[in-house]
Amino acid sequence: MPYDPNDEGWLEYHVTPRYLAGSTFTGDAALQPLLDVGWKLNHDEMGNVYVNAPDQTVRLGYLPEGDDDALWKITAYSDPFAMPRWLITFQDSTPTEIVADFTTALAAAYAEGPDSYLYYGNSDLAALDVGTPLAAAGWSHHYGAADVSFESPDGLAKVHLRRTRLDHTAEMTGHQERWLMLAGPPGDQWYATASSFTPEGLVAAMNTALTDPAPVIRYGDDLRRLPLQATATPVKPPVPTPLDVRRAQVANSRSTVAPSPAGARPFIPAPRPPSAPQVPRPGHSR
């Protein structure tokens, strides 16, 4: 659909809470933080996109044509020829801004070194500290024999930390997970997962992104996909500046200039002698 700022489908809305906003159906915003720091992008003939860290120790897949509904898969390797050390997934309905916040944190952690993005991810005590962003956002929590669960005040988002022993191979193949995030009304939920050994800082970044109170932008055509519990507020257009008003006045005056009388000869300026070609100054780019 061509862009028309006056079309209802293109009107901007602020949507809250962000975990009910749904996907933007483009991965660009979440890929960009990694591309900005020099990660390599490739794609296959089916349209799946792969982004690799310079040393190949972290790999991200954006998989619209993948084998399941996990649109995003991120893995990290202590040995590039071995099974991944950790795995994170985001389902295809995950709000893109949440994934983008995570990839931003991943890019920063990678710059800090292996201790930040590869190791220190299996301490029960530290794992409980990862729930701090949830508690700070007013989420309730429950300690069970097998897991710790956190729930948002509206009851529409939950985070589970499993405390039982898990099989690493099962985790790397997506059959088990240490952290499970669920958001949305019953029957219309998206999920994200993080395996054991995922550094606590990266899981904390996921939880921080989930609880960020800032609204996200969606458009008129997106509103029909929002659950009833989401709030969509029209974005007010900016107040025109004096310069905007002056430009509008000039544009209107040009459009109302009376046409020349019939038969009047148009003014044709006398030809000017050609000028000598200009030579760019040193250091000046034209």
Protein Blocks (a to p, Z undefined) as FASTA:
>chain_A
ZZdfkbmklpccddddfklnopehiaklmmmmmmmnopacdddfkopacdddfklpaccd
ddfkbcblcfbacdddfbfkbccfbdcdddfklcfklmmmmmmmmmmmmmnojklmmgop
lbfklmmmmmmmmmmnopacdddfkbccdddfklpaccdddfbdcdfklmmnopacfbdc
deddehiaccddddehiafklmmmmmmmmmombdcdddfklmmmpcfkbccddddddddd
fklmmmmmmmmmmmmcccddehiacdddddddddddddddehiaZZ
